[in-house]
Amino acid sequence: MADERELPPSCDPMGNGMLSRSTEALISICFEGFFMICIGSFLHRALKYAGQPRVISQILAGVVLGPTFWSRDSLVTHFFFPRDPKPYLLAIGTFGRCIFMFLVGLELDVAYLWKTRREAALIAYSGIVPCTFFALVFMGPLYALGGATAEKIKFFLFLSLLLSNTASPILIRMCAEMRFGLFDLGRLAVSAALLNDLTCLFVFAVATSQVVRYELVSFLVSFSIGVSIIVAMAFLLPFMVRKMNQLHPNRRNLKFTQILWLLMVLWAISSALDLLGFNGMTSWFVLGLTFPREGKARRTLLQQLVGPVHNVVLPVYFGYTGFHANFSVLSDPRMSLLVFAVVGLSTLGKILGTLAAATYLRLTLAEGLLLSFLLNVKGHIHIIVLSSSHARGLWNAKSHVTMLTTVVLCTIMTGPVVAFLVNRRKTALEVDHVGLEESRPGSGLRLLVCVYNADQIGRLLGLVEASSGEDRGAHLTVNTLHLVELTEEATTNLFYQQRPEDEDEEDDLGGDDGRVITDAVDSFILHSGIPVHHRIVCSAMDSIHLDVCSLVEETRGSIVILPFHKHQRVDGSMEVTREAYRTANLKVLRRVRCTVGVFVDRHRRLKGAPKASSGGEDLTHNVLVLFFGGPDDREAASYAGRLADHPAVTVTLLRFLPATDAQNEEGVAFDSNKNNDDVLVAISKHHMEGDADAAFLSSFLQRYVTPGLISYQEMYMRNSAETVTALRELEGMYSLYIMGKGAGSSPLTVGMSDWEECPELGPMGDLFASSDFTTHGSVLVIRQYRKSGGSKSTVDEEFEQL
């Protein structure tokens, strides 16, 4: 809500010197921003080896330029900064914070935020309660130590806000730069920080902007009007944006002028809410939340704003926070005691409250400590609170500078601790890829779907929708990657001067396929409600696999889905689309450090048949999982368990066993549909081939089969010939077949690898993808990531042959 802003120095009454003063102010701001960015980059080069996020370096850059070091010398200050830069830095910082919070709302996973609202609220308010209690208990000593002169009730209010509030922009940047925001714990920290920040802003606005200055009735009227505007924009903004998306259907992105008009409209709405007492950060964040997730408007805003905001605006914003600090006040013992008292109370309150909430939520001690230190970062709102309290006489000038230094010191001290705890957690969990088999039930699934042409996108989006589960993607993060080959024709396209004004350079990437894929993704987001991050990579086919591997590392992908290099003809036979696709797939299989699935689209599509309106074609209703044993099959079954959570998907696990007993010679032993309790009893009577398979199946049956989410069947075979015969009898019964690549280690598939065409699929996958096997269901072959040992895999051997 409304914040206190200092106005720049006014010109003389006659207006003389207005141009020169404006020029001086502009030069001052340019110098200040330039030096903040340069010093921040230099400090980051030195601190990144200690694991420190860039935001700490940017805050330290402000400290260097502030009165602690550079601005301490009046001659240097007068030469470089002839005008006082604080008012202008405040304006830039406020603008940067608003735009950044708009981007946060635009990229925030609303489904996950709503899913974890209880946990986020518990963590956020558990940290506020102890800090408020400490503010009440230690109000007297701090009141005397800081030389406060205002009423103690006001002092208590501002002190509790100072101790309790979390600077959500700084926390979000920390999590993003350390790649901690990709974990469920990082996303929970972001949700708790946003809730904490918005709550403290609301309390601050009610206590200062309205109730103190106006009558309660005026506050209620203004608040009602503001809420009405927000509710109206929640309905009108999506309508307006979708109309803009329909303009120029052949373009992938909006024009620059359209983006300017859109930002002007958003700024007008935010200004109206600001006049009614709503903080600009709050209104921009709400506008970002209500902004439609599909279409070219959101995609263009992200492309145009992310770079300038992260590289220019945010460094100045974070540097402005550090610019207020003056560590020379620590030479005064009294002020030093005040600084360490406030830092200690804030840290202790966050630790006690957050650890209590973490214990209730059954989080570990390390996770609770990490959350407590993350939620203890201070920033722009604390500076606003201190400026407002100083204007009301709560602090004297020296105490005001001391408290500003406290805000900066608290964040700087938090950075190394958070970096250490985050790196320790990432080292424990992410040194080696944690496969789907080892993931906890209900944990987040980070899916990367690659596509080469428009014919592949429909079925792949159907697979994404089936992976969303019952909660419609609350624990699902989806990235789609359109792989475009960089050819000589693309590089020698029209010069910029020859390009029409209404044509964007990026619209040429991928040609017609690119536009079809982008429209399909937008339509899928609109109808399914599942957020999808769509990207386009244009690279040479020899090195395009490096982009896939890089994105997996960047997003900490759980599984990569690659389209098969063949497509099915009308007569049911398989034809090679491009041999280069197979080479790229093999390179990804060889290098990527996560689970990989190769998707074979074998659905016959009638000529002229319409596609599903959701953008993802109706793919996975009846799913069969083939289980012969081994890590790949366990990984395939684990992924199928994710599909089973979707209400429209039926999954059957079919396990193949050697027929060693006389009573099993006829084939099928039993079906779990008869009695789920009998399944567990019967499984314990059978000899399993390995402890890992036995332990996995025991847990899998308890998790999925007993509740009736997945059907379980067993088939007994003597050799591979009987296995092939049994599989042919399953043709046409299922719409998706899921299997592991490494089924070749089973005695029931011995000899099948001698005549396979695509060893990267394994014997079962190669059989289902061959022209001799005329199934009407698609195939997904999954390979679990394993550290390479001394022997070469079939993928390595096939890659070397190519």
Steps between C-alpha positions, in 0.01 A plus 500: 500500500600866509867553569698808598694657216749786519461754223802621304625848581287764336625774280506866596166690487587679177577175322862597428740211473229236454671349196841496666365343817313235303816431304700469822242260643506288184880489500499413869262211451690369197829508691343339806331221305806437283734469798252283692476254212877494438598464866231238554630296207859531626402391852297211365803366313682483832211374715351242264778256589369512858152413372355848562202607287530807282253698710750511789763647267252759378412606854870522585546721191253744654694484827822585316338801330323607819623707795697205635768530230470705181247766598687561823740731314318822418733587209440165328129527565479852358700404189309181411160574653435878483137445596369289785421166329283350776162636380564382144635165613186464709285563192696245294496251788124535542443460126734201487330334793157544341609358163683215671195408710292508182740247345482292819121492477522426128728198551358377831347155501154590630394134527799419722445816703142401568596140567754602767305794644469331839870418531605844370268682739619291794867572425442871428295575812707275724793728429296815564365398843836462685635821342192690615539351848865606515404851387256519790741362760807702398314816403612686811878444472501562124285812545760647733798372299374653177408834654137475385262781589162393355224299663602150603206341319628641169853394588377146570313486169797612289744282694282190451476570127876548483567166670224299330504606135675299229636668186338270244683643192840429656391152608362421154823610332706297747297186428514558124875562483583201721247284307333426829163626377467184289470287814171465685661653810613803299155549351353475849744767622394731215131450581558567872709812424234645271230439758716654773585804289141567394371461855757741644430749221129488577558557873741785426255670263207465739705634790662795321326602181135485591405446861743763627423765238134452423180375652429130506207551262729659241736208529221248449371689197846520340570137579168391347564699183848350470373147546228566241762616249708189563198270459393683183850473353510130585220460242574782254878459473487139369231603250710794375820296480333216311367750248855627451620142452254457214648795310754408233454120522809440285728662756650313793547813715327834547634819345712732710233772484239254627722412793540870583123552493449197720756621755340845499161348579652293781680806635176703495320229697786480749504880541127504569543234766798690641286813542248293693769386744611173342874454474632486142672168566173342612300625204765395243529157660122452485496614137770242422296227670185582301685532168410217256766229491446407136564695184756731348442789745646320801778348292598839353492672840733240644737525205510880505506564876705221656834609351484875580347443844751235610807665346435871559203581723550242775873572551409866556210401725711269717786750494260767626438280803869481580550872424322592824743313722769685690709253692700779660221526762630172644783699654246625754454223764140601559410483136689171462294352780183620325607342171587161643191498723266552205686251278506243780131537588394479137713191433400326824131569442512361145692191613268416791177559307607332176650197678174453690304507172754271332468248783123502463532451123752218558789676331856426602706727724719608206193591294354699790825692551524574128144638493560710812811670359340551160201673661731729697621708201419872513458751223299781345189483721716527812651820359148635440397407855809667646453813286139526611591447865778761477258752348266444797779556751545142616878515450755772508728547199783283632267218604333518159832444320581223747176316430557533125841342554330224699278414203797466266713313754224247566473413129877488447541267797216280379653452152799280596290285736231445237760424232666243727172327590370504141824363356508233768146395419565502124817298555308243700210470254630601158859375464344205322162518338220380724286281275126463509543168678671671795271803513245535773133451401344838425835672450546745215545371146707720267420395144690611190326420171700536178337532159644519149192574288132586531377143446650393832363767735140376535570156650783634715272761656249223566773318691569819696134530593490139618807568715326788680318269741185574691615846615543622139870569511548640853815288531588502129747735330490475120752638252444448127800538272460547125825383341562694178793417276721795414551476126672723246160608373404626843823690552480673161146626548386856429711782637345707775451796265308276257270356766145633507409717798236261632729196479701387799838335451409223745189414298727337241634242747346167414289639216145371480580218741607755759171688477294180512691371804473834681124520431455142621683575825296818555177311438610223735573749780163669448291183513695287747613769743846339520783758479751421227829681437553487124842563351653491153858391439663565165827316463693272270375144514847378598489703821131536574523232768716736705206741527280221630758395759555861602129557556479180705776628728339843519154371591617191695283290271361171628430347160555596135255383234651466151292432186596192300674558168237297312134567429218263414361490146135451412556127438646460851865465398771715655697746287809702594418870536863613517805299593646815659227481766626157602857626526388788721295263718798268543720789607242609755468143631875482534560835673191612691501450877139404563238245402422493125188382323480441123143547377382303195174637357310206349147640503336490161358840421204507260529750220308815588437395860505800734751521781405546861418857589731497797805489280593159631343205319308236687781255565525317827179339619593131511865454598692172519834476680725206406716386792781248451719630782800727525556871566347621171180306559479630855540854369228437240263369765574802720407736218184300434411554864494874428256438216277290726425807712312651205127421523466436124790251478482126567833327557578127498834354607575174320790304646670222303647205691666177386269198513696281745207339681263247346190687609617811312553338160173624357576870522320752713531439872253748643347842455498763773155615397358197677622582849769751594580320825562175312759680286728576792467147634571347162799726432669384818478140378684564175876501460619844398816545299668766709478675831461836327203379292348331804527812717371723222199282416408465864490879542336549161218258575432659835500849347297440182353152471342460842305831475384398152688767305687245286409149389762229535539187288763229456582287199730195499707426191759238406703701246510810284283345228213458743558855619464640147187292441342627822583859413341469157178397669498837679490702176224759494408457867691802635565853383845528661765238574769592753811287540859524612786490255704240690262207467774316313641371829190283550520131393162548331656737242817306423586515131261782418782753489666314212255635243402837647528810279523764774705379797435828685142379556594162640347171378143576609500858377651397167230235460215743565655763272558266207282476190433132573317593820183677385379634831267797517645628827793732552815383676712663769840342565666622820865480597607577855809714541796310642860604542712350225709208608778312333290331232338677210125516465310421183444871453875562503559219253227622267630857525851388407364317196332820383 
